[in-house]
Amino acid sequence: MKYFLILVLLFSFGKTSFTQKVKKSFTGMLQYKIVVADTSLRDLVPENKMIVYTNDTIVRIENFTSQLGKQVTIRHMILNKSYLLLEMPFGKFAIQTDNSNADTVTKNPDKKYTIDAKCRRKKLLGRKANRANVSHKGFETPVEFLYLKGYSTQIINSFEDLPGLPVKYSVVTTDAIFNYELTKMSEYSPNKDLFGIPSDYQKISFEEFMDLLIESKAGMTRDN
């Protein structure tokens, strides 16, 4: 389960989007709560959170899980390249991903989200959010998403056809469906150090990281 979560984190924010018109700029912080949709799994998968910082060019995404602690993804929205920062028992790593060359999820019809935008809006955190009914092979029935129209979809770039920033949405994974909901939105200029790679992290490819992971796991097996 621990290594499955690493794979999910690597590709959760690696989906490309279509070229968009000029959008409203946003710099600041977004905080989402994450809850597994299946109530029978909530004792096994407790509620957690995701925090997003952006300077309107680079996005820093912090995820928190009991298995891996805090994981950080730093993604350049224009270059569409990212690093996943992981602190493991065998070292600290910045795992490189090239999102523009790794888009297999959105091109697979079985995994694509189909979006049907609606006219009426709902309020979330005092803001008027647009509604959309979203279908997916993993949903039994369409799920209502909320989004803030006009903001770039590249901040949370999991839904290529959603015309705005998703603030309430669901993500289908191999193990479960997870519901995301925005709980805080603050506009300010984040510290630029948030968007850099710490000097004590080794830049490494995904393939190289997996080799080290397998080697480390084999070493632990031998020691036991």
C-alpha positions as CSV (number, residue, x, y, z in Angstrom):
1,M,0.0,0.0,0.0
2,K,2.9,2.3,0.8
3,Y,4.5,2.0,-2.6
4,F,1.1,2.3,-4.3
5,L,0.7,5.7,-2.7
6,I,4.0,6.8,-4.1
7,L,2.8,6.0,-7.6
8,V,-0.5,7.8,-7.1
9,L,1.3,10.9,-5.9
10,L,3.6,10.8,-8.9
11,F,0.8,10.8,-11.4
12,S,-2.0,12.6,-9.6
13,F,-0.9,16.0,-10.9
14,G,0.7,14.9,-14.2
15,K,-2.2,15.4,-16.5
16,T,-2.0,17.9,-19.3
17,S,-4.7,20.5,-20.3
18,F,-5.8,22.0,-23.5
19,T,-4.5,25.5,-24.4
20,Q,-6.7,28.1,-22.6
21,K,-7.6,31.7,-23.0
22,V,-6.1,34.2,-20.6
23,K,-7.4,33.5,-17.1
24,K,-7.6,35.3,-13.8
25,S,-4.3,35.2,-12.0
26,F,-4.1,33.7,-8.5
27,T,-1.3,33.8,-6.1
28,G,-1.7,32.3,-2.6
29,M,-2.8,29.2,-0.8
30,L,-5.6,26.6,-1.3
31,Q,-6.4,24.0,1.3
32,Y,-8.6,20.9,0.6
33,K,-9.9,18.2,2.8
34,I,-9.8,14.7,1.3
35,V,-12.3,12.0,2.3
36,V,-12.7,8.5,0.9
37,A,-16.2,8.3,-0.8
38,D,-17.0,4.8,0.5
39,T,-18.0,5.3,4.1
40,S,-17.1,1.7,5.0
41,L,-13.5,2.5,4.3
42,R,-13.2,5.6,6.5
43,D,-11.9,3.7,9.5
44,L,-9.1,2.4,7.3
45,V,-8.5,5.6,5.3
46,P,-8.9,8.6,7.6
47,E,-9.6,12.1,6.4
48,N,-6.5,14.0,5.4
49,K,-5.7,17.3,3.5
50,M,-3.9,18.8,0.6
51,I,-2.4,22.3,0.6
52,V,-1.6,24.1,-2.6
53,Y,0.6,27.2,-3.0
54,T,1.1,29.0,-6.2
55,N,2.8,32.2,-7.5
56,D,0.7,31.8,-10.8
57,T,3.7,30.1,-12.5
58,I,4.8,27.4,-10.2
59,V,2.6,25.2,-8.0
60,R,3.6,23.5,-4.7
61,I,1.3,20.8,-3.6
62,E,1.6,19.2,-0.1
63,N,-0.1,15.9,0.6
64,F,-0.3,14.3,4.0
65,T,-0.8,10.6,4.7
66,S,-0.2,8.3,7.7
67,Q,1.9,5.9,5.6
68,L,4.3,8.5,4.0
69,G,3.9,11.6,6.1
70,K,4.2,14.8,4.1
71,Q,5.0,14.6,0.3
72,V,5.6,17.7,-1.8
73,T,5.1,18.1,-5.6
74,I,6.5,21.2,-7.3
75,R,5.2,21.8,-10.8
76,H,6.0,24.5,-13.4
77,M,2.6,25.3,-15.1
78,I,4.2,26.6,-18.3
79,L,7.0,24.1,-18.8
80,N,4.7,21.3,-17.5
81,K,7.5,19.6,-15.6
82,S,7.5,18.6,-11.9
83,Y,9.4,17.1,-9.0
84,L,8.0,14.9,-6.3
85,L,10.0,15.5,-3.0
86,L,10.1,12.4,-0.8
87,E,12.1,11.8,2.3
88,M,12.8,8.0,2.6
89,P,14.8,6.0,5.1
90,F,17.5,5.7,2.4
91,G,17.7,9.3,1.4
92,K,15.9,12.5,0.3
93,F,14.9,12.6,-3.3
94,A,13.4,15.0,-5.9
95,I,11.8,12.7,-8.4
96,Q,11.7,14.3,-11.9
97,T,8.6,13.9,-14.1
98,D,7.9,15.3,-17.5
99,N,4.2,15.7,-17.6
100,S,4.0,16.6,-21.3
101,N,5.4,13.2,-22.3
102,A,3.6,11.1,-19.7
103,D,-0.1,11.8,-20.4
104,T,-1.6,8.3,-20.6
105,V,-4.4,8.8,-18.2
106,T,-6.5,11.5,-20.0
107,K,-6.0,9.9,-23.4
108,N,-7.4,6.6,-22.2
109,P,-11.2,6.7,-22.9
110,D,-11.9,4.3,-20.0
111,K,-10.3,6.7,-17.5
112,K,-11.6,10.0,-18.9
113,Y,-13.9,12.3,-17.0
114,T,-16.8,13.6,-19.1
115,I,-18.0,17.0,-18.0
116,D,-21.5,18.5,-18.4
117,A,-21.5,22.1,-17.2
118,K,-24.7,23.5,-15.5
119,C,-26.0,27.0,-15.4
120,R,-27.0,27.4,-11.8
121,R,-24.3,28.1,-9.2
122,K,-23.6,27.3,-5.5
123,K,-21.7,29.1,-2.8
124,L,-18.6,27.7,-1.3
125,L,-16.5,29.7,1.2
126,G,-18.5,32.8,0.3
127,R,-17.7,32.5,-3.4
128,K,-20.1,31.6,-6.2
129,A,-18.9,28.4,-7.8
130,N,-20.1,26.9,-11.0
131,R,-21.6,23.4,-11.1
132,A,-20.9,20.5,-13.4
133,N,-22.1,16.9,-13.6
134,V,-19.1,14.7,-14.2
135,S,-19.2,11.1,-15.4
136,H,-16.5,8.5,-15.2
137,K,-16.4,4.7,-15.6
138,G,-15.6,4.5,-11.9
139,F,-18.8,6.5,-10.8
140,E,-22.1,4.7,-10.4
141,T,-23.9,7.9,-11.3
142,P,-22.6,11.4,-12.4
143,V,-21.0,13.3,-9.5
144,E,-21.5,17.1,-9.0
145,F,-18.3,19.1,-9.2
146,L,-17.9,22.8,-8.3
147,Y,-15.4,25.1,-9.9
148,L,-14.4,28.8,-9.9
149,K,-14.8,29.9,-13.5
150,G,-12.0,32.1,-14.9
151,Y,-9.1,30.7,-12.9
152,S,-6.6,28.5,-14.6
153,T,-7.2,24.8,-14.6
154,Q,-3.4,24.3,-14.4
155,I,-3.4,25.0,-10.7
156,I,-5.3,21.7,-10.1
157,N,-4.8,20.1,-13.5
158,S,-6.5,16.8,-13.2
159,F,-9.6,17.7,-15.4
160,E,-8.7,18.9,-18.9
161,D,-12.2,19.9,-19.9
162,L,-13.2,21.7,-16.6
163,P,-13.4,25.5,-17.4
164,G,-12.0,26.7,-14.1
165,L,-10.4,25.9,-10.8
166,P,-12.0,22.8,-9.2
167,V,-13.1,23.4,-5.6
168,K,-15.2,20.3,-5.0
169,Y,-14.5,17.2,-7.0
170,S,-13.8,13.5,-6.9
171,V,-10.8,11.5,-8.1
172,V,-11.0,7.8,-9.1
173,T,-8.0,5.7,-8.1
174,T,-7.3,2.0,-8.3
175,D,-8.3,1.4,-4.7
176,A,-11.1,3.9,-4.1
177,I,-12.8,7.2,-5.0
178,F,-11.7,10.3,-3.0
179,N,-13.7,13.4,-2.5
180,Y,-11.9,16.8,-2.4
181,E,-13.4,20.0,-1.0
182,L,-11.8,23.4,-0.7
183,T,-11.8,24.5,3.0
184,K,-9.6,27.6,2.7
185,M,-8.6,30.1,0.0
186,S,-6.1,32.9,0.8
187,E,-4.7,35.3,-1.8
188,Y,-1.2,36.7,-1.0
189,S,2.4,36.4,-2.3
190,P,3.9,33.1,-0.9
191,N,7.5,32.9,0.1
192,K,9.6,32.2,-3.1
193,D,11.6,29.5,-1.2
194,L,8.4,27.3,-1.2
195,F,8.9,26.7,-5.0
196,G,12.6,25.6,-4.9
197,I,14.2,22.2,-4.6
198,P,16.1,22.0,-1.2
199,S,19.8,21.5,-1.6
200,D,19.9,18.3,0.4
201,Y,17.5,16.5,-2.0
202,Q,19.0,14.4,-4.8
203,K,17.4,15.0,-8.2
204,I,16.6,11.6,-9.7
205,S,14.4,10.0,-12.4
206,F,11.4,7.9,-11.5
207,E,13.1,4.8,-12.9
208,E,16.2,5.4,-10.8
209,F,14.1,6.0,-7.7
210,M,12.2,2.7,-8.3
211,D,15.5,0.9,-8.6
212,L,16.7,2.3,-5.2
213,L,13.3,1.4,-3.7
214,I,13.5,-2.2,-4.8
215,E,17.1,-2.4,-3.7
216,S,16.2,-0.9,-0.2
217,K,13.3,-3.3,0.1
218,A,15.5,-6.3,-0.8
219,G,18.1,-5.1,1.8
220,M,15.5,-5.0,4.5
221,T,14.3,-8.5,3.6
222,R,17.9,-9.9,3.9
223,D,18.4,-8.2,7.2
224,N,15.2,-9.8,8.6
